[in-house]
Amino acid sequence: EVFKCDIIGMTLVPEINLARELGMCYCLIAMVTDYDIWAERVVTAEEVVRVMKENVEKAKKLLYALIPILPEKRTCKCKEVLKTAFL
């Protein structure tokens, strides 16, 4: 509400929890396909599929740009998170 927008999306659970338990670094790439119930007109499945295909191409471009610049050695604390976890 602060930003005057609404977001409804798919959950990141259990993926984010499993990545955390494995000490994996994790990054979300969110892709908006439609405005759902707030659209002024009904959104068809065909429109959602079309936009998703466009988004997939954008995500591919993003990954092709990001993967080569990922550091070989991790400096984050992701892999050590379970050392201080309460089990």
N, C-alpha and C positions, 0 to 999 in steps of 0.2 A: 504494500500500500504506500510506503514511503516513496517509492519510485513510480507510483501510478501505473503499475502493471500487475498482471496475474500470470503465474506460471504453473502449469500442471504438467507433471512429467512422470516418466517411469522411474521406479525406485532404483537405487543403487545397491540395495540389499538383496541378496547376500554377497554380491561381488566385492564390494568395498571391504566387508568384514573378512572375507577369505583372503583377500590381498594383504590386509593388515596382519592377519595371523601368520601368513607366509613370509612376512617381512618384505613384501614387494612394494616398489614404488607404484603409484596408481594415479592416473590422470583421466578425467572425464572430458569427452568431447560431446557436447550437447547439440542436438540437431532439432530445430523446431520444424514441424511439418504443417501445422494448421492452428487456427485460433479456437478450435473446438466449439463449445457452446456460446462463446461470445461473438462469433462471426455474425455479420449482418445477413448472411445467407448460409444455406446448408453446405457443408463441405463434403464432397464426395470422396469415396475411397480412391478413385482414379487420381484426384488432385493430390491426395496425401502421398500416393505412390510416386507421382511425378516429382513432387517437391523432395521426397526422400531420396530419389535417384540423383537429383541436383545436389543435395546435401552430401551424399556419398562421394561425389566427385570433389566437392570442396574439402571433405575430410581427407581424401586421398592426397590432395595437394598439400594440405597441412602436415600430414604425416611424412610425406616425401621431403618437406622442408625441415621438419623437426628431427627426424631420426638421425641424419648425418651430424647434427650438432650436439647430440646427447653425449655427455662425458663418458669415457670408458670406465672410469672409477667413480663410484657413488660417494658423495660427501654428505648425503642426507642421513638421517637417523632411522629411516624406515626399517632397515634390516635389524636394528637393535631394539625395536619397540617392545618385544616380549621379555627382555631382560628385566624390566621394571614393572611388568604386568602383574596384576593380582589374579591368580588362578584359583 
